[in-house]
Amino acid sequence: MENKKKLLSLIGLATRARKVVSGEFSTERSVKSGRSHIVIVSEEASDNTKKMFTNMCTHYRVPIYMFGTKDELGHAMGQEFRASLSVEDAGFAKSMAGLMNSNGGSLNESK
């Protein structure tokens, strides 16, 4: 639980630093352009969305994690709700991946 709070805080910090893009279109563009260092998709996202991002991230070799609710991700970013986001900073991405890997849970990483 503690790691979840830390991760959501990190998402907020990265957002304020303008190192996060969110929404399906922007996340997809970030991955395909090579700017994305990590993708986080809400556990509540549709199966179609999860499959699309999992396949895309596998192809472009971007780590992907299923984490949190749409509400939690959106709230962390100061938005309504978000189903997907991409972190475009290596430092933030490394910290987030470290928190999620130590957390266990329902994580799906692809390399």
C-alpha positions as protocol buffer text, in pm:
chain_id: "A"
residue {
  index: 1
  type: MET
  ca { x: 0 y: 0 z: 0 }
}
residue {
  index: 2
  type: GLU
  ca { x: 285 y: 236 z: 85 }
}
residue {
  index: 3
  type: ASN
  ca { x: 444 y: 177 z: -257 }
}
residue {
  index: 4
  type: LYS
  ca { x: 114 y: 259 z: -426 }
}
residue {
  index: 5
  type: LYS
  ca { x: 104 y: 602 z: -258 }
}
residue {
  index: 6
  type: LYS
  ca { x: 468 y: 664 z: -350 }
}
residue {
  index: 7
  type: LEU
  ca { x: 403 y: 566 z: -710 }
}
residue {
  index: 8
  type: LEU
  ca { x: 98 y: 792 z: -739 }
}
residue {
  index: 9
  type: SER
  ca { x: 301 y: 1079 z: -591 }
}
residue {
  index: 10
  type: LEU
  ca { x: 578 y: 1014 z: -842 }
}
residue {
  index: 11
  type: ILE
  ca { x: 323 y: 1024 z: -1126 }
}
residue {
  index: 12
  type: GLY
  ca { x: 204 y: 1361 z: -996 }
}
residue {
  index: 13
  type: LEU
  ca { x: 559 y: 1492 z: -970 }
}
residue {
  index: 14
  type: ALA
  ca { x: 646 y: 1372 z: -1322 }
}
residue {
  index: 15
  type: THR
  ca { x: 324 y: 1531 z: -1452 }
}
residue {
  index: 16
  type: ARG
  ca { x: 413 y: 1869 z: -1300 }
}
residue {
  index: 17
  type: ALA
  ca { x: 759 y: 1834 z: -1457 }
}
residue {
  index: 18
  type: ARG
  ca { x: 580 y: 1783 z: -1793 }
}
residue {
  index: 19
  type: LYS
  ca { x: 734 y: 1437 z: -1836 }
}
residue {
  index: 20
  type: VAL
  ca { x: 404 y: 1248 z: -1861 }
}
residue {
  index: 21
  type: VAL
  ca { x: 157 y: 1225 z: -2148 }
}
residue {
  index: 22
  type: SER
  ca { x: -180 y: 1059 z: -2101 }
}
residue {
  index: 23
  type: GLY
  ca { x: -473 y: 937 z: -2301 }
}
residue {
  index: 24
  type: GLU
  ca { x: -474 y: 665 z: -2563 }
}
residue {
  index: 25
  type: PHE
  ca { x: -364 y: 878 z: -2859 }
}
residue {
  index: 26
  type: SER
  ca { x: -84 y: 1066 z: -2680 }
}
residue {
  index: 27
  type: THR
  ca { x: 47 y: 750 z: -2511 }
}
residue {
  index: 28
  type: GLU
  ca { x: 52 y: 566 z: -2843 }
}
residue {
  index: 29
  type: ARG
  ca { x: 235 y: 856 z: -3013 }
}
residue {
  index: 30
  type: SER
  ca { x: 490 y: 867 z: -2729 }
}
residue {
  index: 31
  type: VAL
  ca { x: 567 y: 494 z: -2760 }
}
residue {
  index: 32
  type: LYS
  ca { x: 590 y: 496 z: -3140 }
}
residue {
  index: 33
  type: SER
  ca { x: 815 y: 803 z: -3144 }
}
residue {
  index: 34
  type: GLY
  ca { x: 1061 y: 641 z: -2902 }
}
residue {
  index: 35
  type: ARG
  ca { x: 1014 y: 902 z: -2625 }
}
residue {
  index: 36
  type: SER
  ca { x: 839 y: 665 z: -2384 }
}
residue {
  index: 37
  type: HIS
  ca { x: 1041 y: 499 z: -2107 }
}
residue {
  index: 38
  type: ILE
  ca { x: 748 y: 327 z: -1935 }
}
residue {
  index: 39
  type: VAL
  ca { x: 375 y: 288 z: -1997 }
}
residue {
  index: 40
  type: ILE
  ca { x: 117 y: 251 z: -1720 }
}
residue {
  index: 41
  type: VAL
  ca { x: -232 y: 127 z: -1808 }
}
residue {
  index: 42
  type: SER
  ca { x: -515 y: 125 z: -1555 }
}
residue {
  index: 43
  type: GLU
  ca { x: -629 y: -215 z: -1430 }
}
residue {
  index: 44
  type: GLU
  ca { x: -982 y: -95 z: -1517 }
}
residue {
  index: 45
  type: ALA
  ca { x: -896 y: -30 z: -1882 }
}
residue {
  index: 46
  type: SER
  ca { x: -1082 y: -236 z: -2140 }
}
residue {
  index: 47
  type: ASP
  ca { x: -931 y: -567 z: -2247 }
}
residue {
  index: 48
  type: ASN
  ca { x: -893 y: -419 z: -2595 }
}
residue {
  index: 49
  type: THR
  ca { x: -688 y: -125 z: -2463 }
}
residue {
  index: 50
  type: LYS
  ca { x: -469 y: -349 z: -2247 }
}
residue {
  index: 51
  type: LYS
  ca { x: -405 y: -584 z: -2541 }
}
residue {
  index: 52
  type: MET
  ca { x: -326 y: -299 z: -2781 }
}
residue {
  index: 53
  type: PHE
  ca { x: -74 y: -136 z: -2545 }
}
residue {
  index: 54
  type: THR
  ca { x: 79 y: -470 z: -2442 }
}
residue {
  index: 55
  type: ASN
  ca { x: 140 y: -563 z: -2807 }
}
residue {
  index: 56
  type: MET
  ca { x: 268 y: -215 z: -2895 }
}
residue {
  index: 57
  type: CYS
  ca { x: 503 y: -197 z: -2596 }
}
residue {
  index: 58
  type: THR
  ca { x: 635 y: -546 z: -2666 }
}
residue {
  index: 59
  type: HIS
  ca { x: 708 y: -446 z: -3025 }
}
residue {
  index: 60
  type: TYR
  ca { x: 879 y: -117 z: -2929 }
}
residue {
  index: 61
  type: ARG
  ca { x: 1048 y: -272 z: -2622 }
}
residue {
  index: 62
  type: VAL
  ca { x: 891 y: -36 z: -2368 }
}
residue {
  index: 63
  type: PRO
  ca { x: 811 y: -172 z: -2019 }
}
residue {
  index: 64
  type: ILE
  ca { x: 438 y: -175 z: -1949 }
}
residue {
  index: 65
  type: TYR
  ca { x: 258 y: -211 z: -1617 }
}
residue {
  index: 66
  type: MET
  ca { x: -107 y: -256 z: -1525 }
}
residue {
  index: 67
  type: PHE
  ca { x: -158 y: -39 z: -1218 }
}
residue {
  index: 68
  type: GLY
  ca { x: -431 y: 137 z: -1025 }
}
residue {
  index: 69
  type: THR
  ca { x: -777 y: 254 z: -1116 }
}
residue {
  index: 70
  type: LYS
  ca { x: -860 y: 514 z: -1380 }
}
residue {
  index: 71
  type: ASP
  ca { x: -962 y: 745 z: -1097 }
}
residue {
  index: 72
  type: GLU
  ca { x: -632 y: 701 z: -908 }
}
residue {
  index: 73
  type: LEU
  ca { x: -421 y: 764 z: -1217 }
}
residue {
  index: 74
  type: GLY
  ca { x: -628 y: 1067 z: -1315 }
}
residue {
  index: 75
  type: HIS
  ca { x: -626 y: 1209 z: -963 }
}
residue {
  index: 76
  type: ALA
  ca { x: -247 y: 1170 z: -939 }
}
residue {
  index: 77
  type: MET
  ca { x: -217 y: 1373 z: -1260 }
}
residue {
  index: 78
  type: GLY
  ca { x: -471 y: 1635 z: -1155 }
}
residue {
  index: 79
  type: GLN
  ca { x: -720 y: 1515 z: -1418 }
}
residue {
  index: 80
  type: GLU
  ca { x: -1063 y: 1351 z: -1413 }
}
residue {
  index: 81
  type: PHE
  ca { x: -957 y: 995 z: -1496 }
}
residue {
  index: 82
  type: ARG
  ca { x: -695 y: 836 z: -1717 }
}
residue {
  index: 83
  type: ALA
  ca { x: -674 y: 482 z: -1857 }
}
residue {
  index: 84
  type: SER
  ca { x: -318 y: 510 z: -1991 }
}
residue {
  index: 85
  type: LEU
  ca { x: -9 y: 723 z: -1953 }
}
residue {
  index: 86
  type: SER
  ca { x: 348 y: 731 z: -2076 }
}
residue {
  index: 87
  type: VAL
  ca { x: 647 y: 858 z: -1880 }
}
residue {
  index: 88
  type: GLU
  ca { x: 902 y: 1034 z: -2103 }
}
residue {
  index: 89
  type: ASP
  ca { x: 1183 y: 1066 z: -1849 }
}
residue {
  index: 90
  type: ALA
  ca { x: 1430 y: 785 z: -1776 }
}
residue {
  index: 91
  type: GLY
  ca { x: 1480 y: 881 z: -1411 }
}
residue {
  index: 92
  type: PHE
  ca { x: 1110 y: 889 z: -1325 }
}
residue {
  index: 93
  type: ALA
  ca { x: 1052 y: 568 z: -1523 }
}
residue {
  index: 94
  type: LYS
  ca { x: 1330 y: 385 z: -1336 }
}
residue {
  index: 95
  type: SER
  ca { x: 1193 y: 494 z: -997 }
}
residue {
  index: 96
  type: MET
  ca { x: 838 y: 391 z: -1090 }
}
residue {
  index: 97
  type: ALA
  ca { x: 949 y: 51 z: -1225 }
}
residue {
  index: 98
  type: GLY
  ca { x: 1149 y: -8 z: -906 }
}
residue {
  index: 99
  type: LEU
  ca { x: 843 y: 64 z: -690 }
}
residue {
  index: 100
  type: MET
  ca { x: 619 y: -159 z: -900 }
}
residue {
  index: 101
  type: ASN
  ca { x: 868 y: -445 z: -913 }
}
residue {
  index: 102
  type: SER
  ca { x: 910 y: -444 z: -536 }
}
residue {
  index: 103
  type: ASN
  ca { x: 532 y: -426 z: -497 }
}
residue {
  index: 104
  type: GLY
  ca { x: 451 y: -756 z: -666 }
}
residue {
  index: 105
  type: GLY
  ca { x: 78 y: -750 z: -728 }
}
residue {
  index: 106
  type: SER
  ca { x: -81 y: -747 z: -1069 }
}
residue {
  index: 107
  type: LEU
  ca { x: 208 y: -622 z: -1274 }
}
residue {
  index: 108
  type: ASN
  ca { x: 267 y: -709 z: -1632 }
}
residue {
  index: 109
  type: GLU
  ca { x: 607 y: -609 z: -1759 }
}
residue {
  index: 110
  type: SER
  ca { x: 719 y: -678 z: -2112 }
}
residue {
  index: 111
  type: LYS
  ca { x: 1074 y: -639 z: -2232 }
}
